Amino acid sequence: MPNPTIGELVAALRAAPARCGLTRVVLIDGPAGAGKSTLANRLAVALGGTASGGAGTYDPAAPLPDDAPVQIVHGDDMYEGWSGLATLDRVLLDEILLPLARGEAGAFRMWDWIADRRTHDIAVPPRPFLLVEGVGVAQRRARELASIVVWVEAPWEVRLARGLERDGEHMRAEWERWEAEQNAHHAREATRASADAVVDGTRPVPD
């Protein structure tokens, strides 16, 4: 499905079977800076939920209500910093998706990029929809538990400019190193070729 609308993605998700217990999981992957979190927020609202404030903004004193139909989980809350792509497998699968597949609640400790350590727990209970966005989230083992997989892409120059605007020019070397690591990961996992939908992250997705 090339360049779907939000409505088409919602329809595809509702038509797809739940493969992770009773939860329909959407894996939103693609290179850093492509627009994955923006798409996740759009989908969450379209599914009757609320947008997330982004990675690092979870407040343990104000968790999602138990009856919230949608939860967003960010890759940036799971990785252990700039070298943490390899830790994603353990957190995403062992602590979130596999418990949900057993009908149990998942949970993981959020990574604080400033403190350089894991801090508080983020609960991921069974809900109708779980949107997981981030580089590497649509790896092979996770895809087995997903209802749909979405790939978001944009040219490197666009993504780098977005990243440096957010993080600062002093983070250029980290962005370049991450780019090489994510490209190797995506090639190894054949992520783009396995996606149900491909989204152009350089332009707004129509409703």
C-alpha positions in Angstrom: 0.0 0.0 0.0 2.0 3.0 -1.2 1.3 6.4 0.5 -2.0 5.5 2.2 -4.2 8.0 3.9 -4.8 7.9 7.6 -8.3 6.5 6.9 -6.9 3.7 4.8 -4.4 2.7 7.5 -7.1 2.7 10.1 -9.3 0.5 7.9 -6.5 -1.9 7.2 -5.7 -2.2 10.9 -9.3 -2.8 11.9 -9.6 -5.5 9.2 -6.4 -7.2 10.2 -6.5 -9.9 12.9 -5.0 -9.4 16.4 -1.9 -11.4 16.6 -0.6 -10.3 20.0 -3.3 -11.6 22.4 -6.3 -9.4 21.9 -4.2 -6.4 20.9 -3.8 -5.2 17.3 -0.2 -4.0 17.1 1.1 -1.5 14.5 4.9 -1.4 14.0 6.0 1.9 12.5 9.6 1.6 11.4 11.9 3.6 9.1 15.1 5.6 9.5 15.6 8.3 12.1 13.9 11.6 11.4 11.5 10.2 8.8 8.3 11.1 10.7 7.4 8.0 12.5 6.3 9.6 15.7 4.2 12.1 13.8 2.4 9.3 12.0 1.9 7.4 15.3 0.2 10.4 16.8 -2.1 10.9 13.8 -3.1 7.2 13.9 -3.7 7.3 17.7 -6.2 10.1 17.4 -7.9 8.5 14.4 -8.3 5.3 16.5 -10.0 7.2 19.3 -7.0 7.7 21.5 -4.7 10.7 22.3 -1.4 11.8 20.9 1.8 11.3 22.8 4.0 14.1 24.0 6.9 12.2 22.5 9.7 10.0 23.8 10.9 11.0 27.3 7.7 12.7 28.3 5.9 9.8 30.1 4.7 10.9 33.5 4.3 8.0 35.9 2.0 10.1 38.0 -0.4 10.5 35.1 -0.5 7.2 33.2 -3.0 6.5 30.5 -6.5 5.6 31.8 -7.2 1.9 32.0 -9.9 2.2 29.3 -7.7 4.1 26.8 -8.1 2.3 23.5 -4.6 3.1 22.1 -1.1 3.3 23.5 2.0 4.6 21.8 5.4 3.2 22.7 8.5 5.0 21.5 11.7 3.3 20.4 13.6 6.2 22.0 12.3 5.2 25.4 13.5 1.6 24.8 17.0 2.0 23.4 19.9 2.4 25.8 21.2 5.6 24.2 23.0 6.1 20.9 24.5 2.6 21.0 21.3 0.9 22.2 19.7 -0.4 19.0 20.9 -3.9 20.0 19.0 -3.7 23.2 15.7 -3.2 21.4 15.1 -6.9 20.9 15.0 -7.7 24.6 12.8 -4.8 25.6 10.3 -4.9 22.8 9.8 -8.6 22.6 10.6 -10.0 26.1 9.1 -7.1 28.1 6.2 -5.9 25.9 5.0 -8.0 23.0 5.4 -11.5 24.4 3.6 -10.8 27.7 0.8 -9.2 25.7 0.6 -12.3 23.4 0.1 -14.4 26.6 -2.7 -12.1 27.7 -0.6 -10.4 30.4 0.5 -6.8 30.9 3.8 -5.7 29.6 6.1 -3.2 31.2 9.6 -1.7 30.7 11.9 0.8 32.3 12.2 4.0 30.3 15.7 5.1 29.1 16.6 8.7 30.2 18.9 10.0 27.6 20.1 12.9 29.8 20.7 10.8 32.9 22.1 7.9 30.7 20.2 5.2 32.6 16.8 3.6 32.9 14.4 5.4 35.2 10.7 4.6 35.8 8.5 1.9 34.6 6.1 2.3 31.7 3.2 -0.1 31.9 1.8 -1.6 28.6 -1.4 -3.4 29.5 -3.6 -5.2 26.9 -5.5 -2.6 24.9 -7.4 -2.7 21.6 -4.4 -1.0 19.8 -0.7 -0.6 20.5 1.4 1.6 18.2 5.1 1.0 18.4 7.2 3.5 16.6 11.0 3.7 16.2 14.0 2.6 14.3 14.2 -1.2 14.2 10.8 -2.0 15.8 9.6 -4.0 12.8 12.3 -6.7 13.2 11.3 -10.2 12.1 10.3 -11.6 15.5 8.2 -8.6 16.2 6.5 -8.7 12.8 5.1 -12.1 13.7 3.0 -10.4 16.4 2.0 -7.4 14.4 -1.3 -6.7 12.7 0.3 -4.3 10.2 3.7 -2.9 9.6 4.3 0.6 8.3 7.5 2.0 6.8 8.1 5.7 6.8 10.9 7.1 4.7 12.6 10.4 3.7 15.9 11.3 2.2 19.0 11.4 4.5 19.5 15.1 4.0 16.0 15.9 5.1 16.2 13.6 8.1 19.6 14.9 9.2 18.4 18.5 9.0 15.4 17.6 11.2 17.6 15.7 13.7 20.2 18.5 14.0 17.4 21.1 14.4 16.1 19.1 17.4 19.4 17.8 18.9 22.0 20.5 17.8 24.9 20.5 15.4 27.1 19.0 18.1 25.2 15.7 17.6 26.1 15.3 13.9 28.6 12.5 14.5 26.1 10.5 16.6 23.5 10.9 13.8 26.0 9.7 11.2 26.9 6.7 13.3 23.3 5.9 14.0 22.5 6.1 10.3 25.1 3.4 9.5 23.8 1.2 12.3 20.2 1.5 11.3 20.9 0.9 7.6 22.6 -2.3 8.5 19.8 -3.4 10.7 17.1 -2.6 8.2 19.0 -4.5 5.5 19.5 -7.5 7.7 15.8 -7.6 8.7 14.4 -6.8 5.2 12.1 -4.3 7.0 11.0 -2.1 4.1 10.2 -5.1 1.8 8.1 -6.6 4.6 6.0 -3.5 5.2 2.2 -3.5 4.5 2.3 0.3 3.8 5.1 2.7 2.8 4.7 6.4 3.7 6.5 9.4 2.3 7.7 11.3 5.4 8.4 14.5 3.5 4.8 15.5 3.2 1.7 15.3 5.4 -0.3 12.1 5.2 -3.9 12.9 4.1 -6.7 12.2 6.4 
